[in-house]
Amino acid sequence: MLERRAVDGIHDLGGMQGFGAVRTADGELSHHEAWETRAQVLGLVTGAASRSWIEGLDPATYLSSSYYVRWLRAAEASLLQRGRLEQADLDRWTATFEADPAARPPTRRDPAAVEIIQAGLPPHQHGPITTAAWSVGDRVRVRRMRPEAHHRCPRYLRGAVGEVERVIGADPVPDAADEDDVEPVYTVRFGSVDLFGDQTETGERPYALLIDLWERYLETP
């Protein structure tokens, strides 16, 4: 059974040393192979795109899997746990593709299903803000905390001080029990030297990081 964990784990790699720089040969492409789009849609329609499902992957699987493989594994785990898929089905298709990498899974054209999927995936929009604790230009500190549920506050930011760059809008709080639990989200600017130290000796110039953070993650310095 998939264990659903908080983001404080192998999944929160930001700021950790030893993994090297992230470099890709094809620049800013979001998808590199056709199956990746299918894996993304599968994750969205099954609900496995929720970060808590992906964070439930064991560390070895997480590190050895590419981005969309994680989506696919989370979708498989979600469907297995809900009884929508049997392990024998996965084993059968794994054996099929090992024997013939060019094999194609069964497909079905269903325009009505496509409309349902499209209707269920509207573009995300931030809601209006009625009150906000901070404004553009304010200094804020990221709280030192360790939430037990899923959240969106990178570990390396906690305790750091930054400046509000933008007040984005109201957004649902990650993994909140109440879907109507929304609060302001801010884009906060941090300096790389403040977070990681001076790296000029290694040839890296100082730079700024712009991080979107929910109001509950912040406090006045």
LORO-88978 format. One record per residue: residue number from 0; x, y, z of N, C-alpha, C in turn. Coordinates in nm, 3 decimals, always signed. Layout:
// residues N
NUM|X|Y|Z|X|Y|Z|X|Y|Z
...
// end
This chain:
// residues 221
0|+0.084|-0.119|+0.000|+0.000|+0.000|+0.000|+0.088|+0.125|+0.000
1|+0.048|+0.224|-0.076|+0.124|+0.348|-0.087|+0.111|+0.426|+0.042
2|+0.222|+0.471|+0.096|+0.219|+0.553|+0.216|+0.223|+0.699|+0.177
3|+0.124|+0.775|+0.220|+0.116|+0.916|+0.184|+0.188|+0.997|+0.291
4|+0.292|+1.070|+0.249|+0.379|+1.138|+0.343|+0.377|+1.289|+0.321
5|+0.439|+1.360|+0.415|+0.459|+1.503|+0.395|+0.574|+1.524|+0.298
6|+0.592|+1.649|+0.256|+0.694|+1.676|+0.155|+0.834|+1.671|+0.213
7|+0.849|+1.668|+0.347|+0.981|+1.660|+0.407|+1.037|+1.520|+0.389
8|+1.102|+1.496|+0.280|+1.158|+1.365|+0.253|+1.246|+1.374|+0.130
9|+1.268|+1.262|+0.064|+1.353|+1.261|-0.054|+1.294|+1.346|-0.165
10|+1.163|+1.372|-0.158|+1.094|+1.450|-0.261|+1.132|+1.598|-0.257
11|+1.174|+1.646|-0.140|+1.209|+1.787|-0.126|+1.360|+1.802|-0.144
12|+1.404|+1.801|-0.270|+1.547|+1.801|-0.301|+1.606|+1.941|-0.311
13|+1.520|+2.042|-0.316|+1.569|+2.178|-0.336|+1.672|+2.217|-0.232
14|+1.785|+2.271|-0.277|+1.888|+2.319|-0.186|+1.979|+2.211|-0.131
15|+1.952|+2.084|-0.161|+2.038|+1.978|-0.110|+2.160|+1.962|-0.199
16|+2.273|+1.932|-0.137|+2.397|+1.917|-0.211|+2.417|+1.772|-0.255
17|+2.499|+1.756|-0.359|+2.538|+1.623|-0.402|+2.464|+1.571|-0.523
18|+2.359|+1.643|-0.568|+2.282|+1.597|-0.682|+2.322|+1.669|-0.812
19|+2.403|+1.771|-0.802|+2.449|+1.840|-0.923|+2.342|+1.928|-0.984
20|+2.382|+1.998|-1.089|+2.289|+2.088|-1.159|+2.192|+2.009|-1.245
21|+2.074|+2.066|-1.266|+1.975|+2.004|-1.354|+1.995|+2.059|-1.494
22|+2.037|+1.975|-1.585|+2.062|+2.018|-1.723|+1.994|+1.920|-1.817
23|+1.925|+1.974|-1.916|+1.862|+1.890|-2.017|+1.910|+1.933|-2.154
24|+1.919|+1.836|-2.245|+1.971|+1.866|-2.378|+1.873|+1.945|-2.463
25|+1.743|+1.940|-2.427|+1.644|+2.004|-2.513|+1.578|+2.125|-2.448
26|+1.649|+2.186|-2.354|+1.607|+2.314|-2.302|+1.476|+2.311|-2.227
27|+1.379|+2.390|-2.275|+1.257|+2.414|-2.201|+1.140|+2.323|-2.239
28|+1.163|+2.217|-2.314|+1.053|+2.129|-2.352|+0.990|+2.067|-2.226
29|+0.857|+2.070|-2.218|+0.788|+2.012|-2.103|+0.767|+1.861|-2.121
30|+0.761|+1.814|-2.245|+0.743|+1.672|-2.274|+0.847|+1.632|-2.379
31|+0.900|+1.512|-2.364|+1.006|+1.468|-2.454|+0.965|+1.348|-2.539
32|+0.868|+1.270|-2.491|+0.817|+1.155|-2.564|+0.665|+1.152|-2.554
33|+0.600|+1.089|-2.651|+0.455|+1.091|-2.657|+0.391|+1.028|-2.533
34|+0.452|+0.924|-2.477|+0.391|+0.856|-2.362|+0.383|+0.945|-2.240
35|+0.469|+1.048|-2.233|+0.469|+1.135|-2.116|+0.338|+1.213|-2.105
36|+0.284|+1.255|-2.218|+0.156|+1.326|-2.215|+0.046|+1.233|-2.165
37|+0.049|+1.108|-2.210|-0.052|+1.010|-2.165|-0.039|+0.985|-2.015
38|+0.085|+0.978|-1.966|+0.106|+0.956|-1.824|+0.054|+1.074|-1.743
39|+0.074|+1.195|-1.795|+0.025|+1.314|-1.725|-0.127|+1.315|-1.718
40|-0.192|+1.288|-1.831|-0.338|+1.287|-1.833|-0.391|+1.176|-1.741
41|-0.327|+1.059|-1.743|-0.369|+0.950|-1.656|-0.361|+0.992|-1.509
42|-0.252|+1.061|-1.475|-0.238|+1.108|-1.338|-0.345|+1.208|-1.300
43|-0.382|+1.294|-1.394|-0.483|+1.396|-1.366|-0.622|+1.336|-1.350
44|-0.659|+1.246|-1.440|-0.796|+1.192|-1.436|-0.815|+1.090|-1.324
45|-0.705|+1.029|-1.275|-0.717|+0.934|-1.164|-0.699|+1.001|-1.029
46|-0.659|+1.128|-1.030|-0.633|+1.196|-0.904|-0.495|+1.170|-0.850
47|-0.414|+1.091|-0.920|-0.280|+1.057|-0.873|-0.182|+1.171|-0.895
48|-0.227|+1.276|-0.967|-0.139|+1.391|-0.985|-0.120|+1.467|-0.854
49|-0.206|+1.438|-0.756|-0.190|+1.499|-0.624|-0.049|+1.468|-0.573
50|+0.020|+1.573|-0.527|+0.157|+1.553|-0.485|+0.169|+1.449|-0.373
51|+0.064|+1.435|-0.291|+0.074|+1.340|-0.181|+0.089|+1.197|-0.230
52|+0.032|+1.164|-0.348|+0.050|+1.030|-0.405|+0.192|+1.012|-0.455
53|+0.245|+1.112|-0.522|+0.382|+1.102|-0.573|+0.481|+1.098|-0.457
54|+0.454|+1.175|-0.352|+0.543|+1.174|-0.236|+0.539|+1.041|-0.162
55|+0.435|+0.961|-0.188|+0.424|+0.830|-0.124|+0.514|+0.725|-0.185
56|+0.578|+0.756|-0.298|+0.672|+0.661|-0.358|+0.793|+0.646|-0.266
57|+0.846|+0.525|-0.255|+0.962|+0.508|-0.170|+1.081|+0.582|-0.230
58|+1.177|+0.628|-0.147|+1.287|+0.711|-0.194|+1.365|+0.651|-0.310
59|+1.393|+0.520|-0.306|+1.470|+0.458|-0.414|+1.395|+0.467|-0.546
60|+1.264|+0.440|-0.543|+1.184|+0.449|-0.665|+1.177|+0.592|-0.714
61|+1.159|+0.686|-0.622|+1.149|+0.827|-0.659|+1.276|+0.874|-0.731
62|+1.392|+0.845|-0.673|+1.518|+0.893|-0.730|+1.553|+0.824|-0.861
63|+1.508|+0.700|-0.879|+1.543|+0.625|-1.000|+1.444|+0.647|-1.113
64|+1.339|+0.726|-1.087|+1.235|+0.747|-1.187|+1.241|+0.889|-1.242
65|+1.216|+0.902|-1.372|+1.207|+1.034|-1.431|+1.075|+1.099|-1.390
66|+1.058|+1.225|-1.425|+0.942|+1.303|-1.378|+0.810|+1.235|-1.409
67|+0.788|+1.200|-1.536|+0.659|+1.143|-1.573|+0.647|+0.996|-1.537
68|+0.759|+0.927|-1.515|+0.752|+0.792|-1.461|+0.694|+0.798|-1.319
69|+0.729|+0.902|-1.245|+0.671|+0.918|-1.111|+0.520|+0.936|-1.120
70|+0.475|+1.015|-1.216|+0.330|+1.032|-1.235|+0.266|+0.897|-1.265
71|+0.330|+0.819|-1.351|+0.274|+0.690|-1.391|+0.270|+0.593|-1.273
72|+0.378|+0.587|-1.198|+0.383|+0.496|-1.083|+0.280|+0.536|-0.977
73|+0.263|+0.666|-0.958|+0.163|+0.713|-0.861|+0.022|+0.678|-0.909
74|-0.003|+0.691|-1.040|-0.134|+0.655|-1.095|-0.160|+0.506|-1.077
75|-0.058|+0.424|-1.104|-0.073|+0.279|-1.087|-0.105|+0.246|-0.941
76|-0.030|+0.307|-0.849|-0.052|+0.279|-0.707|-0.191|+0.322|-0.663
77|-0.235|+0.438|-0.715|-0.369|+0.488|-0.682|-0.477|+0.393|-0.730
78|-0.464|+0.346|-0.854|-0.565|+0.256|-0.911|-0.564|+0.121|-0.842
79|-0.444|+0.072|-0.806|-0.436|-0.055|-0.734|-0.502|-0.045|-0.597
80|-0.474|+0.064|-0.528|-0.528|+0.080|-0.393|-0.679|+0.094|-0.395
81|-0.733|+0.151|-0.502|-0.878|+0.169|-0.512|-0.949|+0.048|-0.571
82|-0.872|-0.052|-0.612|-0.932|-0.171|-0.669|-0.975|-0.155|-0.813
83|-0.927|-0.049|-0.879|-0.961|-0.025|-1.019|-0.868|-0.100|-1.114
84|-0.761|-0.155|-1.059|-0.661|-0.223|-1.140|-0.604|-0.337|-1.057
85|-0.572|-0.448|-1.124|-0.513|-0.562|-1.056|-0.363|-0.568|-1.087
86|-0.286|-0.617|-0.990|-0.142|-0.630|-1.012|-0.113|-0.720|-1.130
87|-0.199|-0.820|-1.152|-0.179|-0.912|-1.265|-0.185|-0.836|-1.398
88|-0.268|-0.732|-1.405|-0.276|-0.651|-1.527|-0.143|-0.582|-1.554
89|-0.086|-0.523|-1.450|+0.043|-0.455|-1.467|+0.152|-0.555|-1.503
90|+0.153|-0.669|-1.436|+0.256|-0.769|-1.465|+0.245|-0.818|-1.609
91|+0.122|-0.836|-1.657|+0.103|-0.884|-1.794|+0.156|-0.784|-1.896
92|+0.126|-0.655|-1.875|+0.173|-0.554|-1.971|+0.322|-0.530|-1.959
93|+0.376|-0.544|-1.837|+0.521|-0.532|-1.821|+0.592|-0.641|-1.902
94|+0.542|-0.764|-1.893|+0.600|-0.874|-1.969|+0.584|-0.851|-2.119
95|+0.470|-0.795|-2.159|+0.446|-0.768|-2.302|+0.548|-0.670|-2.357
96|+0.571|-0.562|-2.285|+0.663|-0.459|-2.335|+0.809|-0.503|-2.323
97|+0.841|-0.587|-2.225|+0.977|-0.640|-2.218|+1.006|-0.729|-2.337
98|+0.904|-0.804|-2.382|+0.922|-0.892|-2.498|+0.919|-0.815|-2.628
99|+0.841|-0.708|-2.633|+0.828|-0.631|-2.756|+0.810|-0.483|-2.721
100|+0.921|-0.406|-2.714|+0.913|-0.264|-2.678|+0.824|-0.184|-2.773
101|+0.800|-0.232|-2.893|+0.717|-0.159|-2.990|+0.569|-0.192|-2.975
102|+0.535|-0.281|-2.883|+0.394|-0.318|-2.865|+0.313|-0.196|-2.825
103|+0.189|-0.191|-2.871|+0.102|-0.078|-2.841|-0.012|-0.123|-2.750
104|-0.040|-0.046|-2.647|-0.152|-0.082|-2.559|-0.284|-0.061|-2.632
105|-0.390|-0.123|-2.585|-0.520|-0.105|-2.651|-0.568|+0.039|-2.639
106|-0.632|+0.087|-2.741|-0.685|+0.224|-2.740|-0.834|+0.220|-2.771
107|-0.901|+0.325|-2.728|-1.044|+0.337|-2.756|-1.075|+0.484|-2.785
108|-1.142|+0.507|-2.894|-1.182|+0.644|-2.928|-1.321|+0.669|-2.871
109|-1.327|+0.766|-2.782|-1.453|+0.796|-2.715|-1.465|+0.947|-2.701
110|-1.523|+1.015|-2.800|-1.535|+1.162|-2.795|-1.604|+1.211|-2.669
111|-1.705|+1.137|-2.622|-1.776|+1.180|-2.502|-1.682|+1.181|-2.380
112|-1.597|+1.077|-2.371|-1.501|+1.071|-2.260|-1.400|+1.185|-2.269
113|-1.358|+1.219|-2.390|-1.265|+1.329|-2.409|-1.326|+1.460|-2.359
114|-1.453|+1.482|-2.389|-1.521|+1.603|-2.342|-1.527|+1.608|-2.190
115|-1.552|+1.493|-2.128|-1.557|+1.488|-1.982|-1.421|+1.523|-1.922
116|-1.314|+1.467|-1.981|-1.180|+1.494|-1.931|-1.146|+1.642|-1.946
117|-1.175|+1.697|-2.063|-1.145|+1.837|-2.087|-1.224|+1.927|-1.994
118|-1.349|+1.891|-1.968|-1.432|+1.972|-1.880|-1.381|+1.967|-1.736
119|-1.317|+1.855|-1.702|-1.269|+1.840|-1.566|-1.131|+1.897|-1.543
120|-1.069|+1.949|-1.648|-0.934|+2.005|-1.636|-0.932|+2.150|-1.681
121|-1.005|+2.238|-1.615|-1.005|+2.378|-1.658|-0.874|+2.446|-1.623
122|-0.840|+2.554|-1.695|-0.719|+2.629|-1.659|-0.730|+2.679|-1.516
123|-0.621|+2.669|-1.443|-0.624|+2.712|-1.304|-0.626|+2.865|-1.297
124|-0.709|+2.917|-1.210|-0.716|+3.060|-1.189|-0.715|+3.088|-1.039
125|-0.636|+3.188|-0.999|-0.635|+3.228|-0.859|-0.758|+3.311|-0.829
126|-0.814|+3.293|-0.711|-0.930|+3.369|-0.671|-0.891|+3.507|-0.621
127|-0.990|+3.595|-0.603|-0.962|+3.730|-0.553|-0.923|+3.728|-0.406
128|-0.847|+3.826|-0.365|-0.804|+3.838|-0.225|-0.887|+3.946|-0.157
129|-0.944|+3.912|-0.043|-1.018|+4.011|+0.035|-0.928|+4.076|+0.140
130|-0.839|+3.998|+0.198|-0.743|+4.051|+0.294|-0.608|+3.985|+0.270
131|-0.501|+4.058|+0.291|-0.366|+4.004|+0.277|-0.279|+4.066|+0.385
132|-0.199|+3.984|+0.449|-0.119|+4.031|+0.561|-0.003|+4.118|+0.516
133|+0.046|+4.095|+0.391|+0.162|+4.169|+0.343|+0.138|+4.225|+0.204
134|+0.216|+4.325|+0.169|+0.206|+4.391|+0.039|+0.339|+4.382|-0.032
135|+0.339|+4.419|-0.159|+0.463|+4.420|-0.238|+0.567|+4.507|-0.170
136|+0.687|+4.455|-0.157|+0.796|+4.528|-0.093|+0.817|+4.495|+0.053
137|+0.719|+4.428|+0.117|+0.732|+4.391|+0.258|+0.835|+4.280|+0.275
138|+0.905|+4.284|+0.387|+0.998|+4.178|+0.422|+0.923|+4.070|+0.500
139|+0.947|+3.946|+0.467|+0.882|+3.835|+0.536|+0.984|+3.726|+0.565
140|+0.956|+3.650|+0.668|+1.040|+3.535|+0.701|+0.957|+3.408|+0.686
141|+1.020|+3.306|+0.630|+0.953|+3.176|+0.618|+0.960|+3.107|+0.754
142|+0.847|+3.060|+0.800|+0.841|+2.996|+0.932|+0.926|+2.868|+0.935
143|+0.983|+2.842|+1.050|+1.050|+2.713|+1.073|+0.944|+2.615|+1.120
144|+0.921|+2.512|+1.042|+0.811|+2.422|+1.070|+0.836|+2.288|+1.004
145|+0.756|+2.191|+1.043|+0.757|+2.062|+0.976|+0.615|+2.008|+0.972
146|+0.537|+2.054|+0.877|+0.398|+2.006|+0.867|+0.394|+1.856|+0.843
147|+0.293|+1.791|+0.900|+0.279|+1.646|+0.885|+0.208|+1.609|+0.756
148|+0.127|+1.699|+0.702|+0.055|+1.671|+0.578|+0.129|+1.734|+0.460
149|+0.076|+1.708|+0.341|+0.136|+1.766|+0.220|+0.135|+1.918|+0.229
150|+0.243|+1.981|+0.184|+0.251|+2.126|+0.184|+0.343|+2.168|+0.070
151|+0.358|+2.299|+0.054|+0.437|+2.351|-0.058|+0.543|+2.449|-0.010
152|+0.603|+2.420|+0.102|+0.708|+2.507|+0.155|+0.841|+2.433|+0.155
153|+0.929|+2.463|+0.058|+1.057|+2.392|+0.050|+1.137|+2.403|+0.179
154|+1.201|+2.296|+0.215|+1.277|+2.289|+0.340|+1.388|+2.394|+0.345
155|+1.455|+2.420|+0.232|+1.571|+2.510|+0.235|+1.534|+2.656|+0.256
156|+1.404|+2.688|+0.246|+1.360|+2.826|+0.267|+1.331|+2.858|+0.412
157|+1.309|+2.759|+0.495|+1.259|+2.784|+0.629|+1.361|+2.859|+0.713
158|+1.312|+2.971|+0.769|+1.399|+3.059|+0.845|+1.459|+3.171|+0.763
159|+1.448|+3.163|+0.630|+1.507|+3.265|+0.542|+1.416|+3.387|+0.532
160|+1.477|+3.503|+0.509|+1.402|+3.628|+0.494|+1.407|+3.671|+0.348
161|+1.292|+3.712|+0.295|+1.284|+3.759|+0.158|+1.192|+3.878|+0.148
162|+1.165|+3.918|+0.025|+1.082|+4.036|+0.000|+0.966|+3.998|-0.092
163|+0.846|+4.044|-0.055|+0.729|+4.014|-0.137|+0.742|+4.082|-0.272
164|+0.743|+4.002|-0.376|+0.755|+4.052|-0.513|+0.617|+4.075|-0.574
165|+0.521|+3.992|-0.534|+0.388|+3.999|-0.593|+0.287|+3.931|-0.502
166|+0.170|+3.989|-0.491|+0.058|+3.924|-0.422|-0.026|+3.860|-0.532
167|-0.023|+3.727|-0.542|-0.078|+3.658|-0.658|-0.231|+3.652|-0.655
168|-0.285|+3.601|-0.547|-0.429|+3.579|-0.538|-0.457|+3.476|-0.431
169|-0.584|+3.440|-0.415|-0.621|+3.339|-0.316|-0.619|+3.202|-0.381
170|-0.570|+3.101|-0.307|-0.558|+2.967|-0.362|-0.588|+2.865|-0.252
171|-0.645|+2.749|-0.287|-0.670|+2.646|-0.185|-0.541|+2.604|-0.116
172|-0.548|+2.585|+0.013|-0.433|+2.542|+0.091|-0.404|+2.396|+0.060
173|-0.279|+2.360|+0.029|-0.247|+2.222|-0.006|-0.289|+2.122|+0.101
174|-0.361|+2.019|+0.059|-0.401|+1.908|+0.144|-0.489|+1.949|+0.261
175|-0.556|+2.064|+0.249|-0.646|+2.106|+0.356|-0.768|+2.016|+0.360
176|-0.821|+1.991|+0.480|-0.938|+1.906|+0.494|-1.060|+1.971|+0.432
177|-1.065|+2.101|+0.434|-1.177|+2.176|+0.379|-1.136|+2.233|+0.243
178|-1.205|+2.193|+0.136|-1.171|+2.241|+0.003|-1.190|+2.391|-0.010
179|-1.270|+2.451|+0.079|-1.293|+2.595|+0.075|-1.189|+2.672|+0.155
180|-1.089|+2.602|+0.209|-0.983|+2.667|+0.287|-0.884|+2.731|+0.190
181|-0.901|+2.860|+0.166|-0.814|+2.933|+0.073|-0.751|+3.049|+0.148
182|-0.635|+3.093|+0.098|-0.569|+3.208|+0.157|-0.473|+3.269|+0.054
183|-0.425|+3.391|+0.080|-0.337|+3.458|-0.016|-0.208|+3.380|-0.041
184|-0.161|+3.390|-0.165|-0.032|+3.333|-0.205|+0.055|+3.448|-0.253
185|+0.182|+3.445|-0.212|+0.275|+3.552|-0.245|+0.394|+3.498|-0.323
186|+0.442|+3.576|-0.419|+0.572|+3.547|-0.479|+0.675|+3.622|-0.398
187|+0.769|+3.549|-0.339|+0.870|+3.609|-0.252|+1.007|+3.595|-0.316
188|+1.083|+3.703|-0.316|+1.218|+3.704|-0.375|+1.321|+3.677|-0.265
189|+1.408|+3.579|-0.292|+1.517|+3.546|-0.201|+1.649|+3.559|-0.275
190|+1.754|+3.590|-0.204|+1.888|+3.597|-0.263|+1.960|+3.464|-0.248
191|+2.029|+3.421|-0.352|+2.098|+3.292|-0.347|+2.206|+3.289|-0.239
192|+2.272|+3.402|-0.217|+2.376|+3.407|-0.114|+2.317|+3.384|+0.024
193|+2.197|+3.441|+0.047|+2.132|+3.423|+0.178|+2.093|+3.277|+0.200
194|+2.058|+3.208|+0.093|+2.010|+3.070|+0.107|+2.123|+2.968|+0.104
195|+2.219|+2.989|+0.014|+2.321|+2.886|-0.011|+2.464|+2.931|+0.015
196|+2.481|+3.059|+0.052|+2.615|+3.111|+0.073|+2.676|+3.164|-0.055
197|+2.791|+3.228|-0.042|+2.862|+3.286|-0.156|+2.931|+3.176|-0.235
198|+2.891|+3.161|-0.362|+2.946|+3.056|-0.447|+3.035|+3.111|-0.558
199|+3.081|+3.237|-0.543|+3.159|+3.298|-0.652|+3.291|+3.223|-0.676
200|+3.344|+3.157|-0.575|+3.469|+3.083|-0.594|+3.450|+2.965|-0.688
201|+3.327|+2.918|-0.700|+3.299|+2.806|-0.791|+3.256|+2.857|-0.929
202|+3.255|+2.989|-0.946|+3.216|+3.046|-1.075|+3.069|+3.077|-1.088
203|+2.993|+3.063|-0.980|+2.849|+3.089|-0.985|+2.820|+3.228|-0.932
204|+2.756|+3.309|-1.015|+2.721|+3.444|-0.973|+2.597|+3.442|-0.885
205|+2.583|+3.541|-0.797|+2.461|+3.550|-0.715|+2.337|+3.567|-0.804
206|+2.226|+3.513|-0.762|+2.103|+3.522|-0.840|+1.985|+3.529|-0.743
207|+1.868|+3.558|-0.798|+1.746|+3.567|-0.716|+1.658|+3.447|-0.741
208|+1.588|+3.403|-0.638|+1.490|+3.296|-0.648|+1.353|+3.356|-0.618
209|+1.255|+3.331|-0.704|+1.118|+3.377|-0.684|+1.033|+3.255|-0.651
210|+0.982|+3.249|-0.529|+0.911|+3.132|-0.479|+0.769|+3.172|-0.439
211|+0.670|+3.095|-0.484|+0.531|+3.119|-0.446|+0.501|+3.047|-0.314
212|+0.452|+3.124|-0.215|+0.429|+3.070|-0.081|+0.294|+3.112|-0.027
213|+0.227|+3.018|+0.037|+0.099|+3.049|+0.103|+0.124|+3.135|+0.226
214|+0.024|+3.213|+0.264|+0.039|+3.308|+0.374|+0.079|+3.240|+0.504
215|+0.026|+3.120|+0.531|+0.053|+3.052|+0.657|+0.199|+3.010|+0.671
216|+0.273|+3.010|+0.562|+0.415|+2.975|+0.571|+0.502|+3.092|+0.613
217|+0.444|+3.211|+0.621|+0.522|+3.333|+0.639|+0.494|+3.400|+0.773
218|+0.589|+3.483|+0.815|+0.571|+3.565|+0.934|+0.652|+3.693|+0.916
219|+0.625|+3.791|+1.000|+0.700|+3.918|+0.996|+0.834|+3.899|+1.065
220|+0.946|+3.939|+1.001|+1.079|+3.921|+1.062|+1.089|+3.996|+1.195
// end
